[in-house]
Amino acid sequence: MKSTISVRACLPLSLLAGSVIGCGGAPSPSPVCAPGATQLCLCVGGGMGVQTCTQDGAGWGACDGCGASSPDSAAAADLAAMAPDAASPDLSATPDGAAPDDLTPASPPDAASSDLSPRPDGPLACFNGVKDGRETDIDCGGGVCPPCPAKKTCVMGPDCVSLVCINAVCAAATCADGVLNGGESDVDCGGGTCPPSVVGERCVLARDCLSALCVNNVCATPPTCMDGIKNGMETDVDCGGGTCALCAGGKGCAMDSDCLSGACDNNLCSSAT
């Protein structure tokens, strides 16, 4: 009788359900880590420690070095050097995945080179006691600072208080310079310092006008008893008021003396009797 020999082939090592199956058929645990390897770990009370992989690679050991301010271990130092710096952002690529053109951080401004002085044309420069910017003389002129007084350097009329620049020097205001300046109410007249303004010229007060009558800032002709207008103190056109002739019957009046008849009734002169 021929005997039958059963031969069982040794299967290659296979990874099955997290276990390594060898020729014996008995499963052995998969290694979790490389024996002797180290890694940083978080201590329970805070801070970082170091743990070492067990000799059989089945897992990590306890977190050591938690009592010290930092892990006192060469391995920990090596791991720390290899660990990414959380405080440093990843500048390897922009959000869209493309490499940025320039990753050089901008240099902070040099405080020593910063100019904190007033701008030459700024308002503060008009009080620094120096002729700078567009000034035509010290702290005046140039259209930025206040106009210059007489005898200061100028380029054009507006550089001067008087609006008159003659031979690059500001002139004092006069009543014959052809410019409205000083206290004048109109060009070279009025203001109490120049001759009074004639009818039609500008005025501020009655004294500015030759007619002594300023109406709506214009010198006006004074009323007369022959201008065909009821004006002045007249009670009717060119009569009454004590300054013109007496008014005839039917004309306006304020009192009996305004009327030729000597009788004013209901603000009308009675007919002469």
C-alpha positions in Angstrom: 0.0 0.0 0.0 1.4 3.3 -1.1 1.5 5.9 1.7 0.4 9.4 1.0 2.7 12.2 2.1 1.1 15.6 2.7 3.3 18.5 2.0 2.3 22.0 3.2 4.1 24.8 1.5 5.4 27.7 3.5 3.5 30.8 2.4 5.3 34.0 1.9 5.0 36.6 4.7 1.7 38.4 4.3 0.2 41.3 6.1 -3.3 40.3 7.2 -5.6 42.3 9.4 -2.7 44.1 11.0 -0.7 40.9 11.8 2.2 39.3 10.2 1.6 35.5 9.4 4.8 33.4 9.1 5.4 29.8 8.1 4.2 28.6 11.4 0.8 30.1 10.8 0.7 31.9 14.1 0.1 35.7 13.9 2.7 38.0 15.4 2.0 41.7 16.1 2.9 44.3 13.4 5.7 46.7 14.5 4.4 50.1 15.5 7.8 51.9 15.5 11.4 51.2 14.8 13.1 49.7 18.0 15.1 52.3 19.8 13.6 55.3 17.8 12.7 58.4 19.7 10.1 61.1 19.3 8.9 64.2 21.1 5.8 63.8 23.3 3.5 66.1 25.2 3.8 65.9 29.0 0.7 65.7 31.1 1.5 68.8 33.0 2.5 70.7 29.9 5.8 71.0 28.1 7.6 68.5 25.9 9.3 65.2 26.7 10.9 62.3 24.8 9.6 58.7 24.4 11.5 55.7 23.0 10.2 52.9 20.9 10.4 49.5 22.7 12.9 46.9 21.6 10.2 44.7 19.9 8.8 47.7 18.1 5.4 47.1 19.6 4.9 50.6 20.9 6.3 53.8 22.5 7.6 54.0 26.0 6.7 56.5 28.7 7.1 60.2 28.1 10.4 60.9 29.9 12.0 64.3 30.8 8.7 65.9 31.8 10.2 67.1 35.1 12.8 69.2 33.4 12.3 72.5 31.6 13.3 70.8 28.4 14.2 67.2 27.4 17.8 66.6 28.4 18.7 64.2 25.6 20.7 64.2 22.5 17.8 62.4 20.7 15.4 65.1 21.9 17.7 67.8 20.5 17.9 66.0 17.2 14.1 65.6 17.0 13.6 69.3 17.9 16.0 70.3 15.2 14.1 68.2 12.7 10.6 69.4 13.8 9.1 72.2 11.8 9.2 75.6 13.5 5.5 76.4 14.2 6.4 80.1 14.6 7.7 80.3 11.1 5.1 80.4 8.4 5.5 78.2 5.3 6.7 80.5 2.6 7.3 77.7 0.1 4.3 78.6 -1.9 1.5 81.1 -2.3 -2.1 80.0 -1.5 -2.7 79.1 -5.2 0.3 76.7 -5.1 2.6 78.9 -7.2 6.0 79.9 -5.8 6.0 83.6 -4.8 8.2 85.9 -6.7 10.0 87.4 -3.6 10.0 85.8 -0.2 12.5 88.3 1.2 10.8 90.0 4.2 10.6 93.8 3.9 13.1 95.7 5.8 11.8 97.9 8.6 12.1 101.6 8.0 15.4 103.1 9.1 14.5 105.4 11.9 17.7 107.3 11.4 16.8 108.1 7.8 13.2 109.0 8.4 12.6 112.7 7.8 10.3 113.9 10.6 11.0 117.6 10.0 8.2 119.9 8.7 7.8 119.9 4.9 9.4 122.9 3.2 6.0 123.9 1.9 4.0 122.9 4.9 2.3 125.3 7.3 4.8 124.7 10.0 7.6 125.8 7.7 6.1 129.3 7.6 7.2 129.8 11.2 10.6 128.3 11.3 12.6 131.5 10.8 14.2 130.2 7.6 13.6 131.1 4.0 12.8 127.7 2.5 10.4 126.0 0.2 8.6 128.4 -2.2 8.9 131.4 0.2 10.0 134.6 -1.4 11.3 135.9 2.0 11.6 134.4 5.5 8.3 132.7 6.4 6.3 134.7 3.8 5.2 134.8 0.2 5.2 132.1 -2.4 1.5 131.4 -2.3 2.0 129.0 0.7 2.9 131.3 3.6 1.2 134.6 4.5 2.0 137.5 2.2 5.1 139.6 2.9 5.0 143.1 4.4 6.6 146.1 2.7 10.3 145.9 1.9 10.4 142.1 1.8 11.5 140.1 -1.2 8.7 139.1 -3.7 8.2 137.7 -7.2 4.7 138.9 -7.9 2.0 141.1 -6.3 0.2 138.3 -4.4 3.5 137.7 -2.5 2.9 141.0 -0.8 0.3 142.3 1.7 -0.1 145.4 -0.5 -0.4 143.2 -3.6 2.3 145.4 -5.1 5.7 144.0 -6.0 8.1 146.5 -7.5 11.6 145.5 -8.5 11.3 142.3 -6.5 10.4 144.2 -3.3 7.0 144.6 -1.7 5.8 148.1 -1.7 3.6 149.8 0.9 0.0 150.4 0.0 -0.8 153.9 -1.3 -3.8 155.7 -2.7 -2.3 155.9 -6.1 -1.0 152.3 -6.8 -4.0 151.2 -8.8 -4.8 148.3 -6.5 -7.5 147.7 -3.9 -5.4 147.4 -0.7 -4.8 148.8 2.7 -8.1 150.0 4.2 -9.6 151.2 0.9 -13.3 150.5 0.2 -12.5 150.7 -3.6 -9.4 151.1 -5.6 -7.5 154.0 -4.2 -10.5 155.6 -2.5 -12.5 155.4 0.7 -11.6 153.7 3.9 -10.9 156.9 5.7 -7.3 157.1 4.5 -7.9 157.8 0.8 -10.1 160.3 -0.9 -13.9 159.4 -0.7 -15.4 157.3 -3.4 -17.7 158.8 -6.0 -21.2 157.6 -6.8 -21.2 154.0 -8.1 -18.0 153.0 -6.3 -17.9 150.6 -3.4 -18.3 151.7 0.2 -18.7 150.3 3.7 -19.7 153.4 5.6 -21.2 156.7 4.5 -17.8 158.4 5.2 -16.4 156.3 2.3 -18.6 158.3 -0.2 -18.3 161.8 -1.5 -22.1 161.9 -1.4 -22.1 160.7 2.2 -24.6 158.1 1.2 -23.7 154.4 1.1 -26.6 152.1 -0.1 -26.0 148.4 -0.3 -22.2 149.0 -0.2 -22.4 151.4 -3.2 -22.0 155.1 -3.0 -25.4 156.7 -4.0 -26.5 160.1 -5.1 -28.0 162.0 -2.2 -31.7 162.9 -2.5 -32.6 166.3 -3.9 -35.9 168.2 -4.1 -35.7 168.1 -7.8 -34.9 164.4 -8.7 -38.6 163.4 -9.3 -38.3 160.7 -6.6 -39.9 160.5 -3.1 -36.7 160.1 -1.1 -34.8 161.5 1.8 -37.1 163.2 4.4 -39.8 164.1 1.8 -43.4 163.2 2.6 -44.3 163.2 -1.1 -42.3 163.5 -4.4 -39.9 166.5 -3.9 -42.0 168.2 -1.2 -42.5 168.2 2.6 -40.3 166.8 5.3 -38.9 170.1 6.3 -36.2 170.1 3.6 -38.2 170.6 0.4 -41.0 172.9 -0.6 -44.4 172.5 1.0 -46.8 170.0 -0.5 -49.9 171.0 -2.3 -53.4 169.7 -1.5 -53.8 166.0 -1.9 -50.1 165.3 -1.4 -48.7 163.2 1.4 -47.8 164.7 4.7 -46.8 163.8 8.2 -47.8 167.0 9.9 -49.4 170.3 9.2 -46.1 172.0 8.5 -45.6 169.7 5.4 -48.6 171.3 3.7 -49.0 174.5 1.8 -52.4 174.8 3.4 -51.0 174.2 6.8 -53.4 171.4 7.3 -52.6 167.7 7.2 -55.6 165.4 7.5 -55.2 161.6 7.5 -51.6 162.0 6.0 -52.9 164.1 3.1 -52.6 167.9 2.8 -55.9 169.7 2.6 -56.5 172.1 -0.2 -55.5 175.7 0.4 -58.4 178.0 1.4 
